[in-house]
Amino acid sequence: MQIDPWTHYQTVSDVYKNWIQVAGVIGAVFIYYKWLFERRDRSTQVLFELETRFSGEQIQKGAALLEQDEAYRGIRFALIKAALPADEVVGTEYSAHSGNSGDDVDLKSLDTLLRFYVLLLGIREAGQVPDSSLGSCYRYWLAHYFNPCRREFRLYIAELFPTLHRWLSRDRNWWKRARRKTFFSPERFGWQPGRRFSRQFIRRAARGKVFVIAGAGVSVGSGIPTYRGSEGIWRNFHPRKLATRKSFEQDPGLIWEWYRERRSLVRSAQPNMAHHLLVALAEQASEFLLVTQNVDDLHERAGTRQEHLVHIHGEVLRNRCSTPGCPYVDWQDLGEEKDPRCSRCKGRLRPGVVWFDEDYEPGQKERVERFLEAGPCDLVVVVGTSAVFPDIVDWALRAPGDNGCLVEINTNETYLTPAADGVLRQRAEVGLKKLVRMSGFRPVPSKTAPNLKESGTAAAQLDEKT
């Protein structure tokens, strides 16, 4: 029988194609296994290089700063100072906490550790090393971001290492937790981020020791503009330029003209709901202190007692002598007097406020320090302030201690936001109303309880103003 050459050719071709396909599959399997072994070798090599780098002196020193409480306390103020705008740190009010020459060295070692974690993030994103290997070796030190005793560290990372801040924030998202791909596990170390800001916790904390820091946002509802907003500009002068001792010495007439307008505004203003809600917080707390950065008298007019109130930046309706050492103080309305003089020494009178180039008045800062040194606070509320002054930030972060709750109420994000246990992105009066409701204080507010108006409490006053 004669064989068709074309059929024979097709048969041979099919055999060769089958062999080529088999060889391709075998080769692919070989290459895949070779890649797996090489990847394992590369992972081992990367881990070895990471371990070598992590064992370096600077990184180990930075890790010790986070791990050891005593070492961390030594750099707290340096972290705050580094995280805040430089123009807010310069001045006398921060002099007590300016740190020492060793702070820079300590922060350099901490920066070295954080740069190591930036490298770690890149390696993780590239998938060069399994998460399990990286996490078991290196998650602990950066997980201190969630440690309630390391709030200053959170501010430092958020401001100076935004890449790490985004990684930490993203790693805590619910969908990441659901997929079990979280790198940082603060719960493993006993830290429960975000769980303090609950109705049950706030209800208990509001009846304990309460510390409040209030800013200009509290008085905005009464028609008093903030310093930092566009509405704070006065005749093309920014308050930062006017509210200084140097400006007063150069042109006291201009400064008095500005303050006369501010005094008129304060006298015509009325306390708003936020002021009365702070009185409600004070009534239910076992210990209470309100540190206000506002220079108006609206807190007093709302019913806040003097023993509960610290005017850390002075009071605009008060006059005092500008001569050093002269104790003259009064509350007289000077009217249109252009160059008021002290009745004792004939020196120039000035508004009784603390200007940007001055330190706090004697005794005011000490009152706050005594309150905080007596023990940690159960509830700390920072409301209506941009939180850029180092001492204000220090008090807010130090006050909660290990077990307290820090709540921020502000319409905008601030430098304190990363350190807060709970954030209410609302106006002062709205946020405080929600917080007081969470605390279980009754009523806030209710027009259906006429019997409460007879009690004369702050709660009854809230009733009438809603």
DRENTI-649543 format. One record per residue (C-alpha): residue in three letters; x negated, z negated, y negated. Coordinates in steps of 0.05 Angstrom, whole numbers, padded with zeros to 5 digits, always signed. Last residue first. Layout:
alaXZY
...
***
This chain:
thr+00651-01455-01515
lys+00633-01504-01570
glu+00686-01556-01557
asp+00669-01564-01483
leu+00595-01569-01498
gln+00611-01629-01542
ala+00646-01661-01482
ala+00585-01650-01439
ala+00541-01681-01493
thr+00581-01745-01484
gly+00634-01772-01532
ser+00678-01795-01474
glu+00743-01773-01508
lys+00726-01700-01501
leu+00722-01710-01425
asn+00796-01726-01422
pro+00812-01656-01447
ala+00787-01624-01383
thr+00814-01553-01381
lys+00767-01524-01432
ser+00709-01527-01383
pro+00635-01518-01398
val+00590-01535-01363
pro+00631-01595-01342
arg+00602-01629-01303
phe+00528-01630-01286
gly+00517-01601-01216
ser+00445-01581-01228
met+00462-01509-01213
arg+00511-01511-01271
val+00457-01537-01316
leu+00412-01479-01295
lys+00467-01427-01306
lys+00481-01454-01376
leu+00407-01457-01390
gly+00400-01384-01373
val+00458-01363-01418
glu+00437-01406-01478
ala+00364-01384-01473
arg+00378-01310-01465
gln+00369-01283-01395
arg+00316-01264-01344
leu+00324-01328-01304
val+00260-01338-01264
gly+00249-01388-01208
asp+00187-01417-01177
ala+00146-01395-01237
ala+00072-01378-01232
pro+00078-01303-01238
thr+00124-01311-01299
leu+00078-01355-01340
tyr+00044-01297-01377
thr+00112-01274-01399
glu+00166-01225-01375
asn+00222-01216-01425
thr+00291-01245-01437
asn+00266-01315-01422
ile+00283-01374-01378
glu+00225-01398-01334
val+00236-01450-01280
leu+00179-01492-01250
cys+00200-01536-01191
gly+00164-01599-01170
asn+00129-01614-01104
asp+00054-01607-01115
gly+00051-01625-01189
pro+00107-01596-01230
ala+00074-01616-01297
arg+00007-01581-01289
leu+00031-01510-01297
ala+00076-01521-01357
trp+00027-01569-01390
asp-00030-01519-01382
val+00011-01461-01408
ile+00030-01501-01471
asp-00042-01522-01480
pro-00067-01450-01473
phe-00018-01420-01524
val+00011-01354-01500
ala+00077-01378-01469
ser+00125-01324-01496
thr+00176-01379-01508
gly+00251-01382-01499
val+00254-01433-01443
val+00202-01466-01399
val+00237-01515-01353
val+00200-01564-01309
leu+00238-01603-01256
asp+00213-01658-01210
cys+00156-01678-01257
pro+00090-01705-01233
gly+00068-01776-01252
ala+00051-01821-01311
glu-00003-01771-01332
leu+00050-01721-01353
phe+00086-01768-01401
arg+00020-01795-01428
glu-00005-01725-01441
val+00058-01706-01478
arg+00054-01767-01523
glu-00021-01754-01535
lys-00006-01684-01560
gln+00039-01713-01613
gly-00004-01773-01632
pro-00048-01740-01684
glu-00021-01673-01710
tyr-00040-01614-01667
asp-00102-01574-01687
glu-00104-01524-01743
asp-00120-01449-01750
phe-00051-01427-01728
trp-00014-01475-01773
val+00018-01540-01754
val+00078-01555-01798
gly+00092-01608-01851
pro+00098-01559-01908
arg+00045-01570-01962
leu+00037-01617-02021
arg-00023-01605-02066
gly-00064-01665-02084
lys-00041-01712-02139
cys-00069-01772-02100
arg-00007-01815-02091
ser+00052-01774-02118
cys+00028-01712-02081
arg+00039-01648-02119
pro+00088-01590-02116
asp+00062-01522-02142
lys+00120-01474-02148
glu+00179-01522-02153
glu+00240-01480-02135
gly+00275-01535-02097
leu+00228-01590-02073
asp+00279-01619-02024
gln+00249-01686-02007
trp+00231-01702-01935
asp+00169-01743-01947
val+00098-01754-01922
tyr+00036-01783-01958
pro-00018-01806-01909
cys-00077-01779-01949
gly-00137-01772-01902
pro-00151-01699-01917
thr-00114-01676-01980
ser-00059-01627-01960
cys-00005-01679-01972
arg+00058-01676-01930
asn+00127-01647-01938
arg+00178-01645-01882
leu+00233-01592-01874
val+00187-01547-01832
glu+00173-01597-01778
gly+00108-01599-01736
his+00081-01552-01683
ile+00087-01602-01625
his+00154-01628-01648
val+00161-01678-01590
leu+00230-01701-01569
his+00259-01750-01518
glu+00242-01813-01557
gln+00274-01780-01618
arg+00341-01771-01584
thr+00369-01701-01575
gly+00439-01699-01606
ala+00450-01627-01629
arg+00426-01646-01699
glu+00361-01671-01670
his+00350-01606-01631
leu+00368-01565-01692
asp+00314-01596-01737
asp+00271-01534-01746
val+00196-01529-01730
asn+00204-01497-01662
gln+00149-01507-01611
thr+00192-01558-01577
val+00168-01607-01525
leu+00228-01640-01492
leu+00215-01702-01451
phe+00261-01733-01399
glu+00260-01789-01348
ser+00319-01809-01303
ala+00352-01743-01320
gln+00428-01735-01327
glu+00433-01743-01402
ala+00370-01703-01417
leu+00398-01641-01383
ala+00462-01646-01425
val+00420-01652-01488
leu+00385-01588-01467
leu+00454-01556-01459
his+00470-01576-01531
his+00409-01540-01559
ala+00424-01478-01517
met+00496-01476-01540
asn+00476-01467-01613
pro+00455-01517-01665
gln+00476-01496-01736
ala+00436-01457-01788
ser+00444-01466-01863
arg+00389-01517-01869
val+00342-01475-01825
leu+00352-01412-01867
ser+00340-01450-01932
arg+00277-01480-01903
arg+00252-01411-01882
glu+00264-01384-01952
arg+00228-01442-01983
tyr+00172-01432-01932
trp+00159-01361-01954
glu+00158-01379-02028
trp+00112-01438-02011
ile+00063-01391-01977
leu+00063-01344-02036
gly+00052-01400-02087
pro-00004-01431-02044
asp-00046-01368-02049
gln-00118-01376-02025
glu-00113-01448-02000
phe-00048-01433-01965
ser-00076-01370-01932
lys-00136-01410-01906
arg-00090-01464-01878
thr-00056-01411-01836
ala+00016-01390-01825
leu+00014-01329-01870
lys-00028-01281-01829
arg+00004-01298-01762
pro+00071-01296-01797
his+00062-01221-01808
phe+00069-01200-01880
asn+00107-01136-01897
arg+00159-01176-01937
trp+00169-01225-01879
ile+00162-01199-01808
gly+00197-01243-01757
glu+00252-01192-01745
ser+00199-01148-01712
gly+00191-01201-01659
arg+00132-01249-01654
tyr+00153-01307-01699
thr+00225-01309-01675
pro+00284-01304-01722
ile+00331-01363-01737
gly+00404-01341-01730
ser+00428-01400-01689
gly+00425-01359-01624
val+00352-01346-01641
ser+00339-01421-01640
val+00324-01427-01565
gly+00283-01362-01566
ala+00234-01395-01614
gly+00205-01438-01559
ala+00225-01496-01515
ile+00182-01533-01464
val+00223-01579-01420
phe+00201-01636-01373
val+00250-01670-01325
lys+00236-01731-01282
gly+00292-01741-01233
arg+00366-01724-01236
ala+00351-01650-01249
ala+00307-01649-01186
arg+00365-01665-01139
arg+00412-01613-01165
ile+00355-01563-01173
phe+00336-01571-01099
gln+00406-01562-01074
arg+00421-01503-01120
ser+00358-01467-01099
phe+00295-01451-01136
arg+00249-01490-01091
arg+00252-01437-01037
gly+00214-01385-01076
pro+00148-01391-01039
gln+00149-01439-00980
trp+00077-01462-00969
gly+00063-01499-00904
phe+00001-01459-00885
arg+00036-01411-00838
glu+00091-01406-00889
pro+00040-01372-00935
ser+00035-01313-00887
phe-00004-01257-00920
phe-00011-01190-00885
thr+00062-01176-00875
lys+00075-01120-00825
arg+00131-01154-00786
arg+00179-01096-00799
ala+00232-01144-00826
arg+00180-01179-00868
lys+00161-01113-00900
trp+00233-01097-00912
trp+00244-01164-00946
asn+00188-01155-00996
arg+00132-01207-00994
asp+00076-01157-00981
arg+00097-01118-01043
ser+00085-01177-01088
leu+00017-01193-01057
trp-00005-01120-01060
arg+00020-01112-01132
his-00019-01174-01153
leu-00081-01148-01116
thr-00079-01084-01156
pro-00064-01123-01220
phe-00129-01162-01216
leu-00141-01190-01286
glu-00071-01210-01310
ala-00033-01222-01246
ile-00094-01250-01211
tyr-00109-01301-01265
leu-00036-01322-01272
arg-00031-01333-01197
phe-00095-01374-01197
glu-00066-01419-01251
arg-00008-01435-01203
arg-00055-01461-01149
cys-00021-01525-01128
pro+00042-01488-01107
asn+00000-01447-01058
phe+00028-01376-01058
tyr-00035-01345-01088
his-00072-01388-01038
ala-00057-01331-00990
leu-00119-01299-01020
trp-00162-01350-00983
tyr-00125-01351-00917
arg-00115-01277-00901
tyr-00187-01261-00883
cys-00203-01265-00809
ser-00136-01268-00773
gly-00107-01218-00823
leu-00163-01167-00816
ser-00161-01167-00740
ser-00085-01165-00736
asp-00081-01112-00789
pro-00121-01064-00745
val-00183-01035-00779
gln-00194-00966-00809
gly-00121-00958-00828
ala-00138-00928-00896
glu-00090-00976-00931
arg-00124-01035-00896
ile-00194-01012-00915
gly-00171-01003-00988
leu-00139-01072-00988
leu-00202-01103-00960
leu-00242-01072-01016
val-00194-01104-01067
tyr-00202-01168-01027
phe-00278-01166-01036
arg-00265-01156-01110
leu-00226-01221-01108
leu-00284-01259-01076
thr-00333-01232-01127
asp-00286-01251-01183
leu-00284-01322-01156
ser-00360-01324-01157
lys-00360-01299-01229
leu-00307-01350-01246
asp-00352-01406-01224
val-00411-01380-01263
asp-00368-01374-01326
asp-00341-01444-01317
gly-00410-01475-01311
ser-00420-01473-01387
asn-00366-01524-01397
gly-00290-01524-01405
ser-00254-01509-01470
his-00200-01559-01453
ala-00205-01606-01512
ser-00221-01548-01559
tyr-00157-01511-01543
glu-00120-01531-01606
thr-00181-01515-01648
gly-00176-01440-01649
val-00191-01379-01607
val-00147-01379-01545
glu-00091-01339-01577
asp-00137-01283-01601
ala-00167-01277-01531
pro-00100-01262-01498
leu-00087-01308-01439
ala-00113-01300-01367
ala-00185-01321-01381
lys-00165-01385-01416
ile-00117-01404-01361
leu-00170-01392-01308
ala-00222-01431-01347
phe-00173-01488-01354
arg-00163-01494-01279
ile-00237-01485-01262
gly-00256-01558-01247
arg-00189-01572-01215
tyr-00207-01519-01163
ala-00270-01555-01142
glu-00233-01620-01131
asp-00177-01587-01092
gln-00224-01550-01044
glu-00199-01485-01015
leu-00195-01443-01077
leu-00263-01460-01106
ala-00292-01458-01035
ala-00272-01385-01028
gly-00309-01369-01092
lys-00372-01404-01067
gln-00367-01367-01002
ile-00361-01301-01039
gln-00422-01316-01082
glu-00466-01339-01024
gly-00452-01280-00978
ser-00415-01293-00913
phe-00359-01246-00935
arg-00409-01189-00938
thr-00433-01200-00868
glu-00362-01209-00843
leu-00341-01145-00876
glu-00400-01108-00846
phe-00383-01134-00776
leu-00310-01118-00786
val-00328-01047-00807
gln-00375-01039-00746
thr-00322-01065-00698
ser-00270-01019-00729
arg-00319-00961-00724
asp-00332-00977-00650
arg-00258-00981-00637
arg-00249-00916-00675
glu-00305-00886-00633
phe-00271-00908-00570
leu-00204-00881-00593
trp-00236-00816-00617
lys-00270-00806-00549
tyr-00203-00820-00516
tyr-00170-00767-00560
ile-00227-00718-00551
phe-00223-00725-00475
val-00147-00718-00475
ala-00153-00656-00519
gly-00207-00627-00474
ile-00165-00639-00411
val-00105-00606-00446
gly-00148-00548-00469
ala-00178-00539-00400
val-00109-00537-00369
gln-00087-00486-00421
ile-00150-00444-00409
trp-00139-00447-00333
asn-00067-00425-00342
lys-00088-00369-00388
tyr-00141-00346-00337
val-00090-00345-00281
asp-00040-00307-00325
ser-00093-00256-00342
val-00111-00246-00269
thr-00038-00233-00252
gln-00029-00187-00313
tyr-00090-00146-00293
his-00065-00138-00221
thr+00003-00114-00247
trp-00033-00063-00291
pro-00076-00039-00234
asp-00014-00025-00190
ile-00033-00039-00119
gln-00027+00019-00068
met+00000+00000+00000
***
